[in-house]
Every structure is written in C-alpha cells, then in structure tokens.
Amino acid sequence: MVNLTKGQVVNLTKESKSGLTNVFFGAKWGAITHSSLFGFAKRTEDVELDASLLIYGSSKSLIDTVYYGHKTSRDGAIKHSGDDRYGGEVDGDNETISIDFSKVASQAQYIVAILNSYTHQKFNEIPYMKLRIYDKNETLCSYDVENNSSFKGQEAIVLGVFYKEDGTWQFKADGTLTQERSIDTISNGSAKRLIQNL
C-alpha cells in the first residue's frame, strides 16, 4: 500500500497484484463532538460531506459527474454508494464510488475525486477525513487529510485525479483546498486547473 502525499503519482495497474479492473474510491470522515463547559455532557454534530467524481474528456471538458444526486455514470462504469448525511464511525467508508475501468467510456481521460461540505462545516472543525483507493483484494493507496489550521475556512478539497496514460490508469494525489463549495464551481475551477496542469 502507498501512503500518498500531495503531487505523488501511483500507477494503479502496477500496484494491484490481481490485475486492475474494478477500483473503489472510499471517503471516510468524522462527526464533530462538542463537550459542555465542564466536559461532562457531549453532543454530536452531524457532518455531511459529499464524495464525487468529475469525468473529463481528452479536450479537458467535463463530460459526466457522479455524486449522490446522479449515482451512475452515463456509461454505467461508475457507481455511487449513496449519501451519508451524518459522518462518524461506520463499517468501511462513509461513501464509496466504484469504477469499472473496463467499461469507462473511451472518451474519458481524467476522473477527478473531490469532497465538499454540504452542511457548511469548515474542514478545520472536522476531526478527520481519509481517502483510500482499493480493489476487491487490497488497498492500493491511501491519503489522510489531517485536521490542521491550514484547513481554516475551507469547505472543499480536490483529492486527486485518475488519468489514462499509455493505456493504463494512474492516480495523482492533489489535496488542493478551496472555498468553491458546489460541484459546478469546483468542476470549472480547481478541478479543471488540476487536469490542465498534467
């Protein structure tokens, strides 16, 4: 397993011991716990983050989006597990998006993974956020977004991009923080800038 850092590239086909076909993008995050003045009572605040994939063609124009409101890509290759509105500990990931690379439309060249805060909590308030990419047998790479002061005021992150090169798919970690909350603004802003710089 590879622990990703910003800008690191992983050849997913080489990392997979069983041959890469189906890959899962998992997002996991914590709910916020509030203590009373004296620390006796605790209250949990739900955190609704949204994991999404933005699909771009070779011209670097957006051709499809998979998120909680559009759970399956037009080619049927990418599927969203459904919306998690609470955060906190669950078995596995809070939200998962599966990708069957054997069915991904031939015109798809870039698939950008993003996470944004639907309920407007700032990332510096959320205890943890974790990304992992795995197949049915193993975790291929993981990316932990630790809670720190640099997240202050930010509500979205471009986690990275899957991209096709010489017939194989690779993943490049990004980690750009942004105040572009909606999928539309991210897809035309930070996400598009990422693929333009590849």
C-alpha positions as CSV (number, residue, x, y, z in Angstrom):
1,M,0.0,0.0,0.0
2,V,1.2,3.5,-0.8
3,N,0.6,6.4,1.6
4,L,0.0,9.3,-0.7
5,T,1.4,12.8,-0.4
6,K,0.5,15.9,-2.4
7,G,1.6,15.5,-6.0
8,Q,2.6,11.8,-5.7
9,V,1.7,9.6,-8.7
10,V,0.6,5.9,-8.3
11,N,0.4,3.5,-11.2
12,L,-2.8,1.6,-10.1
13,T,-2.3,-1.2,-12.6
14,K,1.2,-2.0,-11.2
15,E,0.1,-1.7,-7.6
16,S,-2.7,-4.2,-8.0
17,K,-1.5,-7.8,-7.5
18,S,-4.5,-9.3,-9.1
19,G,-4.8,-7.1,-12.2
20,L,-6.7,-3.8,-12.2
21,T,-10.3,-3.7,-13.4
22,N,-12.6,-2.6,-10.6
23,V,-11.4,0.1,-8.2
24,F,-13.2,1.8,-5.3
25,F,-12.8,5.4,-4.1
26,G,-13.7,5.5,-0.4
27,A,-14.2,8.6,1.7
28,K,-14.3,8.5,5.4
29,W,-14.8,11.4,7.9
30,G,-15.7,12.1,11.5
31,A,-18.7,13.8,13.1
32,I,-18.0,16.7,15.4
33,T,-18.2,16.1,19.1
34,H,-19.0,19.1,21.4
35,S,-18.4,19.0,25.2
36,S,-20.2,21.1,27.8
37,L,-18.4,23.8,29.7
38,F,-17.3,21.3,32.3
39,G,-16.7,18.4,29.9
40,F,-19.5,16.2,31.3
41,A,-22.1,16.1,28.6
42,K,-21.3,15.6,24.9
43,R,-23.3,16.4,21.8
44,T,-22.6,15.0,18.3
45,E,-23.0,17.3,15.3
46,D,-23.7,15.6,12.0
47,V,-21.3,16.3,9.2
48,E,-22.5,15.8,5.6
49,L,-19.6,15.6,3.2
50,D,-20.2,14.6,-0.4
51,A,-17.8,12.4,-2.4
52,S,-18.0,13.0,-6.1
53,L,-16.1,12.1,-9.3
54,L,-15.9,14.5,-12.2
55,I,-15.2,12.9,-15.6
56,Y,-13.4,14.9,-18.3
57,G,-12.6,14.1,-21.9
58,S,-9.3,14.4,-23.8
59,S,-10.2,18.1,-24.6
60,K,-10.4,18.6,-20.8
61,S,-14.1,19.4,-20.9
62,L,-16.5,18.0,-18.4
63,I,-18.5,15.1,-19.9
64,D,-20.1,13.5,-16.8
65,T,-20.4,13.7,-13.0
66,V,-21.1,11.0,-10.4
67,Y,-22.4,12.2,-7.0
68,Y,-25.3,11.4,-4.6
69,G,-27.8,13.1,-7.0
70,H,-26.5,11.2,-10.1
71,K,-25.3,7.9,-8.8
72,T,-24.4,6.2,-12.0
73,S,-22.3,7.5,-14.9
74,R,-23.8,7.5,-18.4
75,D,-21.6,4.6,-19.5
76,G,-22.6,2.6,-16.4
77,A,-19.0,2.2,-15.3
78,I,-19.0,4.4,-12.2
79,K,-21.5,4.0,-9.3
80,H,-22.0,5.9,-6.1
81,S,-23.0,4.0,-2.9
82,G,-25.4,6.7,-1.7
83,D,-25.5,9.8,0.5
84,D,-24.1,9.7,4.1
85,R,-25.6,12.7,6.0
86,Y,-24.0,12.1,9.3
87,G,-20.3,11.2,9.3
88,G,-18.7,9.4,12.2
89,E,-17.7,5.7,12.6
90,V,-19.2,3.2,10.2
91,D,-18.0,-0.2,8.9
92,G,-15.8,0.7,5.9
93,D,-16.2,4.1,4.3
94,N,-18.9,6.7,4.7
95,E,-19.3,7.0,0.9
96,T,-17.8,4.8,-1.8
97,I,-17.7,5.2,-5.5
98,S,-16.8,2.2,-7.7
99,I,-15.1,2.4,-11.1
100,D,-15.0,-0.4,-13.6
101,F,-12.2,0.7,-15.9
102,S,-13.1,-1.9,-18.5
103,K,-16.4,-0.1,-19.0
104,V,-15.3,3.5,-18.8
105,A,-16.2,5.4,-22.0
106,S,-13.3,5.6,-24.4
107,Q,-13.5,9.4,-24.5
108,A,-13.0,9.6,-20.7
109,Q,-9.4,10.7,-20.0
110,Y,-9.5,12.2,-16.5
111,I,-11.6,11.4,-13.4
112,V,-11.2,13.9,-10.6
113,A,-12.1,12.9,-7.0
114,I,-13.5,15.7,-4.8
115,L,-15.0,16.0,-1.3
116,N,-17.1,19.0,-0.3
117,S,-19.0,20.1,2.8
118,Y,-22.8,20.1,2.1
119,T,-23.6,21.3,5.6
120,H,-21.0,24.1,5.6
121,Q,-18.8,22.9,8.4
122,K,-15.2,24.1,7.8
123,F,-12.6,21.4,7.4
124,N,-10.7,22.6,10.4
125,E,-13.7,21.7,12.5
126,I,-13.9,18.1,11.3
127,P,-11.8,15.6,13.3
128,Y,-10.6,13.6,10.3
129,M,-11.0,12.9,6.6
130,K,-9.5,9.9,4.8
131,L,-9.3,8.8,1.2
132,R,-8.5,5.3,0.0
133,I,-8.4,3.6,-3.3
134,Y,-8.7,-0.1,-3.3
135,D,-9.7,-3.1,-5.3
136,K,-11.6,-6.2,-4.1
137,N,-8.4,-7.6,-2.5
138,E,-6.3,-4.8,-1.2
139,T,-5.9,-1.1,-0.5
140,L,-3.8,0.3,-3.3
141,C,-3.2,3.7,-1.8
142,S,-4.5,5.9,1.0
143,Y,-4.5,9.6,1.7
144,D,-5.1,11.0,5.1
145,V,-6.2,14.6,5.4
146,E,-5.4,15.6,8.9
147,N,-7.2,18.3,10.8
148,N,-4.9,21.3,11.0
149,S,-5.0,25.1,10.9
150,S,-4.4,25.3,7.2
151,F,-7.9,24.0,6.6
152,K,-9.4,27.0,8.3
153,G,-12.4,28.4,6.4
154,Q,-12.2,25.7,3.7
155,E,-15.2,23.7,2.7
156,A,-14.0,21.6,-0.3
157,I,-10.9,19.6,-1.4
158,V,-9.7,18.3,-4.7
159,L,-8.3,15.0,-3.5
160,G,-6.7,13.9,-6.8
161,V,-7.2,12.6,-10.3
162,F,-7.3,9.3,-12.1
163,Y,-5.8,9.7,-15.6
164,K,-5.1,7.5,-18.5
165,E,-1.6,7.2,-19.8
166,D,-0.3,4.7,-22.4
167,G,-3.4,2.6,-21.9
168,T,-3.1,2.3,-18.1
169,W,-4.8,4.3,-15.3
170,Q,-2.8,6.2,-12.7
171,F,-3.7,8.3,-9.8
172,K,-2.1,11.6,-8.8
173,A,-2.8,13.0,-5.3
174,D,-3.6,16.7,-5.1
175,G,-5.1,18.0,-1.9
176,T,-6.0,21.5,-3.1
177,L,-8.2,23.2,-0.5
178,T,-10.9,25.6,-1.8
179,Q,-13.9,27.6,-0.8
180,E,-15.6,26.5,-4.1
181,R,-18.4,24.6,-2.3
182,S,-20.6,23.4,-5.2
183,I,-19.7,20.7,-7.8
184,D,-20.3,23.2,-10.6
185,T,-17.8,25.7,-9.3
186,I,-15.2,23.1,-8.5
187,S,-15.5,21.4,-11.8
188,N,-14.9,24.7,-13.6
189,G,-12.3,25.9,-11.1
190,S,-9.9,23.9,-9.0
191,A,-10.6,20.5,-10.6
192,K,-10.1,21.8,-14.2
193,R,-6.9,23.6,-13.2
194,L,-5.6,20.3,-11.9
195,I,-6.0,18.5,-15.2
196,Q,-4.8,21.4,-17.2
197,N,-1.5,21.2,-15.4
198,L,-1.0,17.5,-16.1
